Amino acid sequence: MQTIQLPSYKSQSPEVADRFRRLKERQVILETVGLGKVFVTGNGEITVLDDICFKAYRREFLSVIGPSGCGKSTLIRILSGLESASAGQVLLDDKPVDSPGSERGMVFQGYTLFPWLTVKKNVMFGLEVAGKGRTEAEAEALQWIDMVGLEQFANHYPSQLSGGMQQRVAIARALANRPRVLLMDEPFGALDAQTRARMQSYLLQIWRNVDITIIFITHDLDEAVYLSDRILVLSAHPGQVQEMIEVPVPQPRSPKQHLSPEFLATKAHIEELIHPQRESEDVLPIIRLTQVGDEVL
């Protein structure tokens, strides 16, 4: 059997290297400086995040990945203003963030649409709260619904839609207020594999057509490599920055790139960061519930 030698995950074509050079010349939209989070419990203090520092550039797709318990969701809640930091700060356009704001849209893993409102009314909701008249809000909402490919379902209720369609409505609602940053906390985690793949394609198409910076939380390595310009890898207990990876897979992306050497090398490197090889496998205590001699072959 022939062994395939993967290139270094840092291997970049001249075109990819030029893309990252141009990315870093863009405006910094969001920055974290020494960000930390400590939770106080009955058993003492637990440090969840420690000294998180990174920058997200205009129109960048930045994913955050790490082992379970590394504080990914806590991080994005701090970025959104839903959670306060214990140390450091978040800067949006060089201004401190300490509360939710319309300049940051948020999409959660769970379906957060109002079940009593139609698709159109759900997307209109934030626009009307922002002070726009019904006619103007409706016209803008229909544009966003059309952008996510659901114009035929504008008058449907969430219960009449599939999970993937509901998430597309949630994305349209989050984008309707034209935020600077779209924060996404494992938005496709509850979807089946086929729907998840379609949603990834939809998201890339939307991102290319909107002036938006996306910060995307995921636990799926393939998803992170496929979607991202760069990947922030966190360690666990507490969450700290292990590495910021520039994804060497050329843009625009397509599903067939999942088997490219650049894709596989990047995924293998992230896997090693998150789950380093141990000298021996974890061994569970033996509690036998079968007859001795009745072994699994």
Secondary structure, 3 states (H helix, E strand, C coil): CCCCCCCCCCCCCHHHHHHHHHHCCCCEEEEEEEEEEEEEECCEEEEEEEEEEEEEECCCEEEEECCCCCCHHHHHHHHHCCCCCCEEEEEECCEECCCCCCCEEEECCCCCCCCCCCHHHHHHHHHHHCCCCHHHHHHHHHHHHHHCCCHHHCCCCHHHCCHHHHHHHHHHHHHHCCCCEEEEECCCCCCCHHHHHHHHHHHHHHHHHCCCEEEEECCCHHHHHHHCCEEEEECCCCECEEEEEECCCCCCCCHHHHHCHHHHHHHHHHHHHHCCCCCCCCCCCCCCCCCCCCCCC
